[in-house]
């Protein structure tokens, strides 16, 4: 939201309607945001309820996220932009992303390099080692993913499975390993 906020704050607006039109035509349209309703619109305060959809949202295990965006206007410029995300969506994302396999990683453009393994984790039990490279997750090559998508795909609901295509650093051959995500906070160090 940083560049959006900067863009909106640098434009001088004639009235609240021009802020809404700028948001609707230049921002919401290009960010998979659907304007659900306009709330509490005054000369100095404009609130819009939006719903965001898209592949990034679906990766987190939900169809959409609702939010309310409020613009505080002063002298024809947006002085402050406040975004409040729907609590239920945040709870759902958190629940869907609590499971892990127990790896510390370094993200590269075309792979994920494992740099550490949590004791007693699914990764350790499967024989993964620091230096191993994850080349694909659930059949999707890491090189085809957006930045950060790899970590989202490795995480998931506790008890769900993830299929990794792994390459050892001293080999060009890969192998597949299927792991079941666990709540890493409940692992014992025994």
C-alpha positions as CSV (number, residue, x, y, z in Angstrom):
1,X,0.0,0.0,0.0
2,X,3.0,2.3,0.3
3,X,3.2,3.4,-3.4
4,X,-0.6,3.7,-3.5
5,X,-0.6,5.9,-0.5
6,X,2.2,8.1,-2.0
7,X,0.3,8.4,-5.3
8,X,-2.9,9.3,-3.7
9,X,-1.3,11.8,-1.3
10,X,0.6,13.7,-4.0
11,X,-2.4,14.5,-6.2
12,X,-4.5,17.7,-5.5
13,X,-8.2,17.0,-5.5
14,X,-11.1,19.4,-6.1
15,X,-13.6,17.5,-3.9
16,X,-14.3,14.2,-2.3
17,X,-15.8,12.9,-5.5
18,X,-12.5,13.3,-7.4
19,X,-10.7,11.3,-4.7
20,X,-13.3,8.5,-5.0
21,X,-13.0,8.6,-8.9
22,X,-9.2,8.5,-8.7
23,X,-9.3,5.6,-6.3
24,X,-11.9,3.7,-8.3
25,X,-10.3,4.3,-11.8
26,X,-6.6,4.3,-11.0
27,X,-6.1,2.2,-7.9
28,X,-8.9,-0.3,-7.3
29,X,-9.1,-1.3,-10.9
30,X,-5.4,-2.3,-11.1
31,X,-5.2,-4.1,-7.7
32,X,-8.2,-6.6,-7.9
33,X,-10.1,-4.4,-5.5
34,X,-13.9,-4.2,-5.8
35,X,-15.5,-1.3,-4.2
36,X,-18.4,-2.7,-2.1
37,X,-19.8,0.6,-0.7
38,X,-19.0,4.2,0.2
39,X,-19.3,5.0,3.9
40,X,-19.3,8.2,5.9
41,X,-18.2,10.5,3.1
42,X,-17.7,14.1,4.2
43,X,-15.5,16.9,2.9
44,X,-12.7,15.9,5.2
45,X,-13.3,12.2,5.6
46,X,-14.0,9.5,2.9
47,X,-14.4,5.8,3.8
48,X,-14.7,3.0,1.2
49,X,-15.3,-0.6,1.9
50,X,-13.4,-2.8,-0.5
51,X,-13.0,-6.5,-1.2
52,X,-9.7,-7.8,-2.6
53,X,-9.4,-10.9,-4.7
54,X,-6.6,-12.5,-6.7
55,X,-4.1,-15.4,-6.8
56,X,-2.1,-14.0,-3.8
57,X,-5.2,-14.1,-1.7
58,X,-6.1,-17.6,-2.9
59,X,-2.7,-18.9,-1.9
60,X,-3.5,-17.9,1.6
61,X,-6.5,-20.2,1.5
62,X,-9.3,-17.7,1.2
63,X,-11.3,-16.2,-1.7
64,X,-11.2,-12.6,-0.7
65,X,-10.2,-10.1,2.0
66,X,-12.5,-7.3,3.1
67,X,-11.2,-4.0,4.2
68,X,-12.2,-0.4,5.0
69,X,-10.0,2.4,3.7
70,X,-10.5,5.9,5.2
71,X,-8.9,9.0,3.6
72,X,-8.5,12.1,5.8
73,X,-8.5,15.1,3.5
74,X,-6.9,18.5,4.2
75,X,-6.5,21.4,1.7
76,X,-7.4,19.2,-1.3
77,X,-4.8,16.6,-0.4
78,X,-5.0,13.3,1.4
79,X,-3.4,13.9,4.7
80,X,-3.8,10.3,6.0
81,X,-4.9,6.9,4.7
82,X,-6.0,4.3,7.2
83,X,-6.7,0.7,6.2
84,X,-8.6,-1.7,8.5
85,X,-8.6,-5.3,7.3
86,X,-11.5,-7.6,8.1
87,X,-10.6,-9.4,11.4
88,X,-12.3,-12.7,10.2
89,X,-10.2,-12.8,7.0
90,X,-7.0,-12.2,9.0
91,X,-7.9,-15.0,11.4
92,X,-8.7,-17.3,8.5
93,X,-5.3,-16.5,6.8
94,X,-3.5,-17.0,10.1
95,X,-5.2,-20.4,10.7
96,X,-4.5,-21.5,7.1
97,X,-0.8,-20.5,7.4
98,X,0.1,-21.9,10.8
99,X,1.5,-25.2,9.6
100,X,5.1,-25.6,8.6
101,X,7.7,-28.2,7.8
102,X,10.6,-26.8,9.9
103,X,13.0,-25.2,7.5
104,X,14.8,-21.9,7.6
105,X,15.2,-20.7,4.0
106,X,17.0,-18.3,1.6
107,X,14.8,-17.4,-1.4
108,X,16.5,-17.3,-4.8
109,X,14.9,-16.4,-8.1
110,X,14.6,-20.0,-9.2
111,X,14.7,-22.1,-6.0
112,X,14.5,-22.0,-2.2
113,X,17.8,-23.0,-0.4
114,X,17.3,-24.6,3.0
115,X,19.7,-23.0,5.5
116,X,18.5,-24.6,8.7
117,X,16.3,-27.5,9.9
118,X,14.2,-27.5,13.1
119,X,14.8,-30.5,15.3
120,X,12.1,-33.2,15.2
121,X,10.3,-31.4,12.3
122,X,8.9,-33.0,9.2
123,X,11.9,-31.7,7.2
124,X,14.4,-33.4,9.6
125,X,12.4,-36.7,9.7
126,X,12.3,-36.7,5.8
127,X,16.1,-36.3,5.7
128,X,16.3,-32.8,4.3
129,X,19.6,-31.0,5.1
130,X,21.0,-27.5,5.0
131,X,22.1,-26.7,1.5
132,X,19.3,-28.7,-0.1
133,X,17.4,-26.8,-2.8
134,X,13.7,-26.8,-3.2
135,X,13.1,-26.6,-7.0
136,X,9.3,-27.0,-7.0
137,X,6.4,-26.9,-4.5
138,X,3.2,-29.0,-5.2
139,X,4.3,-29.4,-8.8
140,X,4.9,-25.7,-9.5
141,X,8.5,-24.7,-10.3
142,X,9.9,-22.0,-8.0
143,X,11.1,-20.1,-11.0
144,X,7.5,-19.7,-12.1
145,X,6.4,-18.1,-8.8
146,X,6.2,-14.5,-7.7
147,X,8.7,-13.2,-5.1
148,X,7.6,-14.6,-1.7
149,X,5.1,-17.0,-3.1
150,X,7.4,-19.9,-2.3
151,X,7.1,-19.4,1.5
152,X,3.4,-19.1,1.3
153,X,3.2,-22.4,-0.6
154,X,5.5,-24.1,1.9
155,X,3.2,-23.1,4.8
156,X,-0.4,-24.2,5.1
157,X,-2.9,-25.6,7.5
158,X,-1.6,-28.0,10.1
159,X,-2.1,-31.6,8.9
160,X,-2.1,-30.7,5.2
161,X,0.5,-32.1,2.8
162,X,3.1,-30.4,0.7
163,X,5.1,-32.0,-2.1
164,X,8.6,-30.7,-2.6
165,X,11.0,-31.4,-5.5
166,X,14.4,-31.3,-3.9
167,X,17.9,-31.1,-5.3
168,X,21.1,-31.8,-3.3
169,X,23.8,-29.2,-4.0
170,X,26.3,-31.7,-5.2
171,X,23.8,-33.3,-7.8
172,X,21.7,-32.1,-10.7
173,X,19.2,-34.8,-10.0
174,X,16.0,-34.1,-8.1
175,X,13.7,-36.2,-5.9
176,X,10.3,-35.7,-4.5
177,X,9.4,-35.7,-0.9
178,X,5.9,-35.3,0.6
179,X,5.7,-33.7,4.1
180,X,2.8,-33.1,6.4
181,X,2.7,-29.6,7.9
182,X,2.8,-29.4,11.7
183,X,2.4,-26.7,14.3
184,X,6.1,-25.9,14.8
185,X,5.4,-24.2,18.1
186,X,4.4,-27.6,19.6
187,X,7.5,-29.5,18.6
188,X,9.6,-30.9,21.4
189,X,13.4,-30.7,21.3
190,X,13.8,-34.3,22.4
